[in-house]
Amino acid sequence: MQKRNWVRLFFAIYILVVIRVIIFKYPAEELRAIAASWQKDVILEGLGTANFKPFKTIKMYIDYSYKLNSAENLLGNVLAFVPFGFLFPMVARDGDIFFVMLLNAFIFVLGIEVFQLFSAFGAFDVDDILLNCLGASIGFGCYRLGRFLRGKRRLYSWKKS
């Protein structure tokens, strides 16, 4: 199997793991109970608990960092999407263009958040979108740095010959 196909397989597995961890994080019995309760009220409840105000949750985690598992939530939301930014350029045509990668990360994260909003399998939070996209951006920076360093190494080894 070619290296590119292995990267595609790994990226697909990564996407599935992210969906499993973020959306289907509760035990199966609890998810069934949530799904059984789906009605118009569930959507209205999701809208009532959603955070549409940027930086509200981030500020709360910083303000109450002594009480909450703030670092885990903030860093977890960032770190969970670093692989997206690193792997996406290797699997998608034009994926090595920052805004293409960022738009795809945004659409993926927005899809997860909207699903949570309407399914009650979590809570919509605009700050999750911001933090996840930050993580993807960091991953993309790591990807670009790796390409730069690999190019420098090739240039250096060529000059030694």
Secondary structure, DSSP 8 states (H G I E B T S, - for coil): --HHHHHHHHHHHHHHHHHHHHTS-S-HHHHHHHHHT-SHHHHHHHHHH-B-STTHHHHHHHHTTTTS-HHHHHHHHHHTTHHHHHHHHHHSTTTTSHHHHHHHHHHHHHHHHHHHHHHSSS--BHHHHHHHHHHHHHHHHHHHHHHHHHHHHHHHHHHH-
